[in-house]
Amino acid sequence: MIDFTHIIDFAAQLPHPSDIGLIKPSGGFELIPALFAISVVFGASQFFYYSDDSKRIDPWAKGD
């Protein structure tokens, strides 16, 4: 079995992102970042869905 205790020990030593200024804790629900995150997830899903050529739908394709 894989032992993950060394990874957990290492992660426990890292500073929290709010301690080094990467994120700032907010007092409540923030609408703008939530909408942005939803749009990013939706855009990424659209990119990966339409990047697959087997799923491409071309209405002008000839049925030869």
C-alpha positions in Angstrom: 0.0 0.0 0.0 1.2 3.5 -0.8 2.2 5.6 2.2 1.2 9.2 1.9 2.3 10.4 5.3 5.5 12.0 3.9 3.4 14.1 1.5 1.0 15.1 4.3 4.0 16.0 6.5 5.5 18.2 3.7 2.1 19.9 3.0 1.7 20.7 6.7 4.9 22.7 6.6 3.9 24.9 3.7 2.4 28.3 4.5 -1.3 28.9 3.9 -1.9 31.0 0.7 -3.5 33.8 2.8 -0.3 34.0 4.9 1.8 35.0 1.8 -0.8 37.3 0.2 -2.0 35.0 -2.6 -5.6 35.1 -1.4 -7.5 37.3 1.0 -10.2 35.8 3.0 -13.6 37.5 2.5 -16.3 38.1 5.0 -19.0 36.2 3.0 -20.2 35.1 -0.4 -18.6 37.0 -3.2 -20.8 37.0 -6.4 -18.3 38.3 -8.9 -15.6 35.6 -8.2 -18.3 32.9 -8.1 -19.7 34.0 -11.5 -16.1 34.2 -12.9 -15.4 30.6 -11.7 -18.6 29.3 -13.2 -17.7 30.9 -16.5 -14.2 29.5 -16.4 -15.5 25.9 -15.7 -18.1 26.3 -18.5 -15.6 27.6 -21.0 -13.1 24.8 -20.2 -15.8 22.2 -20.6 -16.8 23.7 -24.0 -13.2 23.7 -25.1 -12.6 20.1 -24.2 -16.0 19.0 -25.7 -15.5 20.7 -29.0 -11.8 19.9 -29.3 -12.7 16.3 -30.0 -13.1 15.9 -33.7 -15.3 12.8 -33.4 -18.0 15.0 -31.8 -17.8 17.8 -34.3 -21.1 18.7 -36.0 -20.8 20.5 -39.3 -24.2 21.4 -40.8 -22.5 22.2 -44.2 -20.7 18.9 -44.4 -21.4 16.9 -47.5 -22.8 13.4 -46.9 -20.7 11.7 -49.6 
